[in-house]
Amino acid sequence: MLKVLVRVAPEINIKTPKIKARFLRTLIRNIEDALEAASIQHHIDERWSRLMVELDSEEGVAILTRIFGVGSVSPIEHECESQVDVIGDLVLSHYTEAVAGKTFCVRVKRSGAVKGITSHEAERLIGARLAPHALKVNLTKPEFKVEVEMTQHGSYIFTNRLPGPGGLPLGSQGKALCLISGGFDSAVAAWRMMKRGVSLDYVFCNLAGGAYERSVLAVVKGLCERWSHGTRPKVHVLDFSPVVKAIDEHVSPHYSQVVLKRLFYRCCSRVADHAKAHALVTGEAVGQVSSQTLSNLAAIDAVSNKLILRPLISFDKEEILDIARDIGTYLLCEHIQEYCALNNKKPVTATSVAQLDEQESKLPEGLVDEVLDRFNTIRVAELSNKELMTQYLFTEEIDSDTVIIDTRDKMEYRAWHYPGALHLPLATAAVAYKQFDKTKRYVLVCPFGLQTAVLAELMQKSGFEAYSFEKGARGLMKYEKKA
């Protein structure tokens, strides 16, 4: 069995004994859940500010670095009794070659139960054994570091310290509901809240059909599989197509985006009540888009009875993308375009509660109830990867008999289009396809491939052989160059 020293996050150690004990119980439960999910045999020995975890697989080390509340992890390379001369002999026999021609240092952490020597004295004595074989001692930036933990149970020697995520154990700070869109921001916002110990359910307001839903669910599943150990998150899916239709018909185009956000909050606050969540979490950042000005956010917040948490409120986009890369969601989100079928022309950037109340009053009564009467709840653990990653709506192949329909605007079409492609605006195609020839094969093109995936799904359900071109117009342009 491989022994691994797990240091709890420093923030946990400064809690009162009662709270610290509760946090440690939660942390251990989450570690056990993660290791059991990976079918890794294990044993955990709690030592107050440390955990000694025994594993039957090295895979478990990487898993431990993805548990919130873990400060760092060190696989134990050697162990012996807590006597400096014994430790020195062991270090000399195993690390002489490792320090050859390099700067090095020895760091010792000694528990109070080890008497008769200080940590500094132990470092000097052990380091003196290695010094003749190394280039020199460097206490600030050594090329090689030997670390020793001296305890009453024995001493543990290691040379690798892997950082954990830190934070608080997941589930120790209650529950919130995260609005997820499939974009970079909402996934990173979810991770930031989980790092603070908040367990999450997710709510997805679907504006664009089954293809979009599957893509977003794939993001949620990927995020949860890596980071949600110890919890059993759910995704609540709301069909927002009636809302989009009503806003398009009744609300001033300048206010449509902010009114849509407001209705997100109205519906999601009700879902949060159903899920027993204390707060809503969003990926909004000040000024990132027109609906995220301070005045707009304040007017949107007014309709919710829940605390609104925005962990990314002051983040730049590049900071968000860096975190997405670190936590493993970047590739999942990279090709998902957050969809909105509403008019984006000159959206209002400074509105008020009264103005939005006036715009909302134009909407049909019972719209929120209509959405909530039909929402669907999915357990993330029950989502099938095969189902989520199905590519039956997409293609990267065009043959001589294919009918290519380019749904982009005229300017984009005129600037470049695939030879022989027909131009048909998306809204027109969504109605006209019923008159198409079912004996033909159709490939649909939009800027990124997502919007036409929705149309492809509609056409397939109606008996057509139709696909969205993978990665949209850019992908098709690359395809033409290779052809």
Residue pairs with C-beta under 8 A, 6 or more apart in sequence:
1 41
1 43
1 54
1 55
1 56
2 54
2 55
2 56
2 57
2 58
2 60
2 61
2 75
2 76
3 52
3 53
3 54
3 55
3 75
3 76
3 79
3 156
4 52
4 53
4 54
4 55
4 60
4 61
4 64
4 73
4 74
4 75
4 76
5 50
5 51
5 52
5 73
5 74
5 75
5 76
5 149
5 156
5 158
6 31
6 50
6 51
6 52
6 53
6 64
6 70
6 72
6 73
6 164
7 49
7 50
7 70
7 71
7 72
7 73
7 74
7 164
8 23
8 24
8 27
8 49
8 50
8 51
8 69
8 70
8 71
9 69
9 70
9 71
9 164
9 166
9 167
9 168
10 71
10 166
11 166
11 167
11 168
12 20
12 23
12 24
12 27
12 69
12 168
12 169
13 20
13 49
15 23
22 172
23 69
23 168
23 169
23 172
24 46
24 48
24 169
26 69
26 169
26 170
26 171
26 172
26 230
27 51
27 67
27 69
27 70
27 169
28 44
28 46
28 51
29 230
30 67
30 68
30 69
30 169
30 170
30 171
30 229
30 230
31 42
31 44
31 51
31 53
31 64
31 67
31 70
31 229
32 42
32 44
33 229
33 230
34 63
34 64
34 66
34 67
34 229
34 230
35 42
35 55
35 60
35 63
37 229
38 57
38 59
38 60
38 63
40 55
40 56
40 57
40 59
40 60
40 63
41 55
41 56
41 57
42 53
42 54
42 55
42 56
42 60
43 53
43 54
44 51
44 52
44 53
44 54
45 51
45 52
45 53
45 54
47 151
47 153
50 149
53 60
53 64
55 61
58 75
61 73
61 75
61 162
63 229
64 70
64 73
64 164
65 73
65 162
65 163
65 164
65 165
66 164
66 165
66 226
66 227
66 229
67 164
67 165
67 169
67 170
67 229
68 165
68 166
68 167
68 168
68 169
68 170
68 194
68 195
68 197
68 227
69 164
69 166
69 167
69 168
69 169
69 170
69 172
69 197
70 164
70 165
70 166
71 163
71 164
71 166
72 161
72 162
72 163
72 164
73 161
73 162
73 164
74 147
74 158
74 160
74 161
74 162
75 158
75 160
76 156
76 157
76 158
77 94
77 157
77 158
77 159
78 90
78 94
78 156
78 157
79 154
79 155
79 156
79 157
80 86
80 87
80 90
80 154
80 155
80 157
81 154
81 155
82 114
82 150
82 151
82 152
82 154
82 155
84 117
84 121
84 122
84 125
84 126
86 155
87 122
87 126
87 148
87 150
87 155
87 157
88 125
88 126
88 128
88 129
89 129
90 157
91 106
91 126
91 129
91 130
91 146
91 148
91 157
92 129
92 130
94 157
95 130
95 144
95 146
95 159
96 130
96 133
98 144
98 159
99 130
99 133
99 134
99 135
99 144
100 133
100 134
101 134
101 135
102 134
102 135
102 142
102 143
102 144
103 134
103 135
103 136
103 137
103 138
103 141
103 142
103 143
103 144
104 127
104 130
104 134
104 135
104 137
104 138
104 142
104 143
104 144
104 145
104 146
105 123
105 127
105 137
105 138
105 139
105 142
105 145
105 146
106 123
106 126
106 127
106 130
106 145
106 146
106 147
106 148
107 123
107 145
107 146
107 147
107 148
108 119
108 120
108 122
108 123
108 126
108 147
108 148
108 149
108 150
109 119
109 147
109 148
109 149
109 150
110 117
110 118
110 119
110 122
110 150
111 149
111 150
111 151
111 152
113 151
113 152
114 150
114 151
114 152
119 150
122 148
122 150
126 146
126 148
127 137
130 146
131 137
134 144
144 159
145 159
146 157
146 159
147 157
147 158
147 159
147 161
148 155
148 156
148 157
149 155
149 156
149 158
165 195
165 227
166 195
167 194
167 195
167 196
167 197
168 195
168 196
168 197
169 197
169 230
170 194
170 197
170 198
170 199
170 227
170 228
170 229
170 230
170 231
171 197
171 199
171 230
171 231
172 197
173 196
173 197
173 198
174 198
174 199
174 278
175 198
175 199
175 200
175 201
175 275
175 276
175 277
175 278
176 193
176 198
176 199
176 200
176 201
176 272
176 277
176 278
176 279
176 280
176 281
176 309
177 200
177 201
177 202
177 203
177 236
177 268
177 271
177 272
177 275
177 277
177 279
177 280
177 281
177 306
178 186
178 189
178 190
178 193
178 200
178 201
178 202
178 203
178 280
178 281
178 282
179 186
179 202
179 203
179 204
179 205
179 264
179 268
179 280
179 281
179 282
179 283
180 186
180 187
180 190
180 202
180 203
180 204
180 216
180 219
180 220
180 235
181 204
181 205
181 216
181 283
181 338
182 212
182 215
182 216
182 219
182 333
182 336
182 338
183 283
183 333
183 336
183 338
184 283
184 320
184 321
184 324
184 329
184 330
184 333
185 283
185 284
185 285
185 288
185 312
185 320
186 282
186 283
187 219
187 223
187 283
187 324
187 327
187 329
187 332
187 333
188 283
188 312
188 320
188 323
188 324
188 327
188 329
189 281
189 282
189 283
189 310
189 311
189 312
190 200
190 202
190 223
190 281
191 223
191 227
191 323
191 327
191 329
192 311
192 312
192 323
193 200
193 281
193 309
193 311
194 200
194 227
194 228
196 311
198 279
198 281
199 228
199 231
199 233
200 228
200 231
200 233
200 281
201 233
201 234
201 235
201 236
201 275
201 277
202 220
202 233
202 234
202 235
202 236
202 380
203 235
203 236
203 237
203 238
203 268
203 271
203 272
204 213
204 216
204 217
204 220
204 235
204 236
204 237
204 238
205 238
205 240
205 264
205 267
205 268
206 212
206 213
206 216
206 237
206 238
206 239
206 240
206 241
207 240
207 241
207 244
207 339
207 340
207 341
208 339
208 341
208 450
208 451
208 454
209 453
209 454
209 457
209 458
210 454
210 457
211 393
211 450
211 453
211 454
211 456
211 457
211 468
212 336
212 339
212 450
212 453
212 454
213 237
214 387
214 388
214 390
215 336
215 450
216 336
217 235
217 378
217 383
217 388
218 332
218 385
218 388
218 389
219 329
219 332
219 333
219 336
220 233
220 235
220 380
220 383
221 380
221 383
221 385
221 388
222 328
222 329
222 332
223 327
223 328
223 329
223 332
224 233
224 380
224 381
226 327
226 328
227 327
228 380
232 379
232 380
232 381
233 380
234 275
234 377
234 378
234 379
234 380
235 377
235 378
235 380
236 271
236 274
236 275
236 375
236 376
236 377
236 378
237 375
237 376
237 377
237 378
238 267
238 268
238 271
238 371
238 372
238 375
239 371
239 374
239 375
240 263
240 264
240 267
240 371
242 367
242 370
242 371
243 260
243 263
243 367
243 371
244 260
244 341
244 342
246 363
246 364
246 367
247 256
247 259
247 260
247 263
247 342
247 363
248 256
248 341
248 342
248 343
250 362
250 363
250 364
251 259
251 359
251 360
251 362
251 363
252 359
253 342
253 343
253 345
253 346
254 345
254 346
254 347
254 348
255 347
255 348
255 351
255 355
255 356
255 359
256 342
256 343
256 347
257 290
257 291
257 340
257 342
257 344
257 347
257 348
258 291
258 296
258 299
258 300
258 347
258 348
258 351
258 356
259 356
259 359
259 360
259 363
260 340
260 342
261 291
261 296
261 300
262 299
262 300
262 303
262 356
262 360
263 360
263 367
263 368
265 280
265 300
265 301
265 303
265 304
265 308
266 303
266 304
266 368
267 368
267 371
267 372
268 280
268 304
269 280
269 303
269 304
269 305
269 306
270 368
270 372
271 372
271 375
272 278
272 279
272 280
272 306
277 306
278 306
278 307
279 306
279 307
279 308
279 309
280 304
280 306
280 307
280 308
280 309
281 309
281 310
281 311
282 308
282 309
282 310
283 310
283 312
283 320
284 292
284 297
284 310
284 312
284 313
285 292
285 310
285 312
285 313
285 314
285 315
285 316
285 317
285 320
286 292
286 293
286 294
286 297
286 313
286 314
287 293
288 317
290 296
290 347
290 348
290 349
291 300
291 347
293 349
293 350
295 349
295 350
295 351
295 352
296 348
296 349
296 350
296 351
298 353
299 351
299 352
299 353
299 355
299 356
300 356
301 308
302 353
312 320
321 330
324 330
324 333
335 448
335 449
335 471
336 450
337 447
337 448
337 450
337 451
339 450
339 451
348 355
391 470
392 460
393 453
393 456
393 457
393 460
393 467
393 468
394 449
394 453
394 456
394 467
394 468
394 469
394 470
395 443
395 467
395 468
395 469
395 470
396 469
396 470
396 475
396 479
398 404
398 418
398 443
398 469
398 479
399 441
401 440
401 441
402 440
402 441
402 442
402 443
403 422
403 436
403 440
403 441
403 442
403 443
404 418
404 420
404 421
404 422
404 442
404 443
404 444
404 445
405 421
405 422
405 423
405 424
405 429
405 442
405 443
405 444
405 445
406 413
406 417
406 418
406 421
406 422
406 423
406 424
406 445
406 473
407 424
407 425
407 426
407 429
407 444
407 445
407 446
407 451
407 452
407 455
408 423
408 445
408 446
408 447
408 473
409 425
410 423
412 447
412 473
413 421
413 423
416 473
416 477
417 423
417 445
418 445
418 476
418 477
418 480
419 480
421 445
424 432
426 446
426 451
426 452
426 455
429 444
429 455
430 455
430 458
433 455
433 458
433 459
433 462
433 464
433 466
434 462
436 442
436 459
436 464
438 463
438 464
440 465
441 465
441 466
442 456
442 459
442 464
442 465
442 466
442 467
443 466
443 467
443 468
443 469
444 452
444 455
444 456
444 466
444 467
444 468
444 469
445 452
445 468
445 469
445 472
445 473
445 476
446 452
446 468
446 472
446 473
447 472
447 473
447 474
448 471
448 472
448 473
448 474
449 468
449 469
449 470
449 471
449 472
449 475
450 468
450 472
452 468
452 469
452 472
453 468
455 466
455 468
456 466
456 467
456 468
459 466
460 466
469 475
469 476
469 479
471 478
